[in-house]
Amino acid sequence: MGILDTLGEVAGAVAAVEGAEKLDPNAGLLTKGLAAVAGFKGAGALEEMVGKKEDEAAPADDSQS
């Protein structure tokens, strides 16, 4: 799922840049770049956390069957 992870991270970066532009329509290149990096890293961290939660829940579901 490498391509899906990358697409999620890119979507996070785009969303962060859009948010920065909404907050400050005159945002400079540095601000937009920092927002993109933060969105990229944040989306990646969120995907890892969700993946860990799914992995932890899977054995518990199998033991109940």
SULTAPE-V328217 format. One record per helix or strand. SS is the DSSP state (H for helix, E for strand). FROM is the first residue (numbers start at 1). TO is the last residue. Records with the same first field share a line. If there is no record, write none. Layout:
SS->FROM-TO ; FROM-TO
This chain:
H->2-23 ; 29-64
